[in-house]
Amino acid sequence: MLFAIKNHPEIAEALAADLAEVETCFSAELLSDLACVNDLVRYVERYRGKMLRPTLLLLSAMASRPGQPVRDEHRTLATVVEMVHMATLVHDDILDEAEIRRKGKTVNTLAGNEAAVMLGDYLVSHAYHLCSSLDNQAAARLIAQTTNTVCEGELLQLANRNNWSLDEQTYYQIIGRKTAALVDAACRLGPMMHERDQSDCRSMGGFGYKIGMAFQIIDDVLDLTGDEQVVGKSLGKDLEKGKLTLPLIHRLETAAPADRHRILDLLRTDDTQRTEHVGWLITNTESIDYARRRAENLVAEAHDHLAVLPESPARQTLHGIADAVISRQR
Amino acid sequence: MLFAIKNHPEIAEALAADLAEVETCFSAELLSDLACVNDLVRYVERYRGKMLRPTLLLLSAMASRPGQPVRDEHRTLATVVEMVHMATLVHDDILDEAEIRRKGKTVNTLAGNEAAVMLGDYLVSHAYHLCSSLDNQAAARLIAQTTNTVCEGELLQLANRNNWSLDEQTYYQIIGRKTAALVDAACRLGPMMHERDQSDCRSMGGFGYKIGMAFQIIDDVLDLTGDEQVVGKSLGKDLEKGKLTLPLIHRLETAAPADRHRILDLLRTDDTQRTEHVGWLITNTESIDYARRRAENLVAEAHDHLAVLPESPARQTLHGIADAVISRQR
C-alpha cells in the first residue's frame, strides 16, 4: 500500500499529516478517567496497521476536489471508520479465537474474551460518539447503515460455519457485507463531505466496494498459502473455524469426484493437521489462480469507477492502492 | 412496576399504545433480508421484559408537558434505549455465562458466544442507526455518551473481578456507569425532546440515575437471596463470576475478624456450593437490610428530583415506579 503512496511525495506528505491528526483524534476520543480502560485501549493501539480505511477516505477527499484542503469532517470520519474497523478486529478475534494480530497478541488472548467483548463495544460506542460530534446526519446514518451491514456479514458467515458446500455467490454476500461495505463507506465519505453529487459518491463507493472485495479474497488466499511471519497474524484460521473461502470453493466445484471426496473427508475431520493438509492440497492449484484472477477483475472494475474524478496525483494514488491490494504479500 | 401504572388508568392506556408502537418500531428496525439474522433476532424478542427504560422515557415525556401529546421522537428514542439495553443484556450474558434470562434460555446458550457477540453488535448498531434517523444531534450524542459510560462500567467491573476487598465507593462507580447511566438518559430524553430547559432535564436525569442505582442494588440483593423461579434468571452469578456486591461488601467491612476470614476463605474456594454457603451466611443479616436501606435512601432522593415537574397523573406514576423499584421481588 505504502509503495503506491510513496510514488507521489506531495500526496504522501499531506496524507502523513492528516493521518497523524487521525491518530491524535483516535487516542483523544478513547481517553477515559478509568485507568483500567486506558490500559485495555493501549492493546488496540498496537493493532494500528495499514490505516487503509482512513487513507482511502482522505485520498477520496483529496481526489474529489483537487487543490481544495481536506476538511475537519474528513479527518473526524477517517478516525470513525478506523475505530469501527478496530472494533470489528477485536470482536473478530474472539470469533476466530485468534492469538496473533499485527505480530502482537490479541486482546482476547491478553485480557480474556470478556474484556475483548467490552473493549470492542467501547470502541464502536466511541466511533458513534465521535460521529455525533459532526453536525451531519447523512454521515452518521451512512456509518450506522454500514455497521448494520458488517454485522449481517459476520452473522451470515457464522450461519455458514462448517457448510462445506458453500457456494461462490454466498461467499461474495459474506465478504461484501463484512469487509467491502466499510471500504465502500470510507471512499464515499470523501466526496460526500466535499458536496460532490450523489452519483459521484456512489461511483466512489463502488470503487471502495470492489477493492474491499478484492482485499478480502487476497486475505483468504493468504490465510491458506501465506507465511505467518510475513502476514503477521494467525493463519489457517478460516478452515479451523469452518470457513470455506474462494480458492477451496472453486477447488471443490472443479475437482474430480474422487479428489472432491478426499478433500471433504479431510475437512470433516478434526485433525489438527487438517489445515496444513488442505493448504498443501490447494497450493499451486489453478484454484489459487482462479481466486487471484477474480480479485484482479474486481480491481480492474474498481479502476473504471475513478473515471468520475478529475486527473490528479490523489487519483493516481488511488489507482496505485487498488493495484497494491492484489500484489500484497501481507 | 406495572402495579404503579395500573393506579392511573388514563396513563396506563396512553402508555400501552405508545409501548405497542415502540415494539413495532423495534421489530421493523431489526428486520433483515437475511433469514439467519431474523432467526437470531427472534431470540431477543423473548428477552423483552419490563420495558422499564422506554416506560420511564415516555412517562418523563408525559410528565414534563402534561396534556401535550408524546412526540414521535420520544417513541423512537424509547425504542433506541430499549435496543441499547437489549444489546447490553446479550453481551452481559456472555460475560456472566448466564443460562437463563427472563425465564428463557440466553442467546449464548442457544446459539453460542460468537453469535451472541455479533447479535449484540447488530442490536447496538441498529440503535444508533435508528437514532441517526432523528434530526437531533443532541439526542444522538447523549445516547453515544451513555453507551461509552455503560462500557466503562462493565470494564471497571471486569477489572475488579475476584477483588474481594472491593470498597463501597468503587461498587457505586460500577453500578452508576453500567446501569444507572442508561436510566438517567431515558428520563432526561423525555423533557429534552419537549424542549424543557437544561436544569429540568438534569433533574429528571438525576431521578433516573438514582432509581437506576436503587434498581441495581435490589438486583444484587436478589442475586444473593432471591428465588430463581420468581426472579426468572440465573442467580448466584455475581459470586460465581467474582463480583462483590453491596450486601457482601458491608458484611465483610462489619464482620468480626474471625467471621471475615471465614467468609473470605469461602469466597476464595472454587467450591460449587460457595454461592449457596455465602448466600446462607448473609441471608437475614443486617447487611441485607443495609443494602435495602441504601436503595430506599436513593429512591427517597429520586422523589425529590420530580419536584421540577408540575403535579400530574404521569408524575404520580413516576413516583409509583420509584417505590416499586425497591418493593419488587423480581
Interface residues (C-beta under 8 A of the other chain):
Chain A: S32 L34 C36 V37 L40 H91 I94 L95 N113 E114 A115 V117 M118 L119 G120 D121 Y122 V124 S125 H126 Y128 H129 C131 S132 S133 D135 Q137 A140 R141 I143 A144 Q145 T147 N148 V150 C151 E152 E154 L155 L156 L158 A159
Chain B: S32 L34 C36 V37 L40 H91 I94 L95 N113 E114 A115 V117 M118 L119 G120 D121 Y122 V124 S125 H126 Y128 H129 C131 S132 S133 D135 Q137 A140 R141 I143 A144 Q145 T147 N148 V150 C151 E152 E154 L155 L156 L158 A159
